[in-house]
Amino acid sequence: MIEAGRWLAKKRLLAVWKEPTWYHMLSTVDFLHATQAALLKPGVEGIYHVGDEMPVTLQEFLDKACEVWKVRRPWRVPVWSVYTVAQLCELYALVFRTQSPFTKDFITIGRVPHFGDTSRMRRELLPELTYPTLESGLQTLQ
């Protein structure tokens, strides 16, 4: 999804709804370390909320990513317009019998905040993150 966002941003087609949506980001490196710990550490069971040390909004993440990519930040648009574009993509896919690159379900899922208490993950899986904040991991987006 990051590469799709970068491609859209370079073409000035990247847009995001105006309302803030909170996320707990996690670098790929830290995700892989947490997964490895979940597989190899004894006594690990249940569900762990994984994320870095500080939730950020999707809008802030995209703005910072665009800074790294040296392109303009995403357009801020009403959410109905994002759904309209997804509907058009789905209609095109239906008519031409292909997969839609953008769907209404994708937006609905993306609008749900994804953040929570990561203390159990830190205690039992991964006490130290390689990239504990969005700022520290931005270089990985290059």
ABEGO torsion letter per residue (X at the ends): XAAAAAAAAAAGABBBBABBBBBBBBBAAAAAAAAAAAAABBGBBEBBBBEBABBBBAAAAAAAAAAAAGBBBBBBBBAAAAAAAAAAAAAAAAAAGBBBABBAAAAAAAABBBBBBAAAAAAAABABBABABAAAAAAAAX
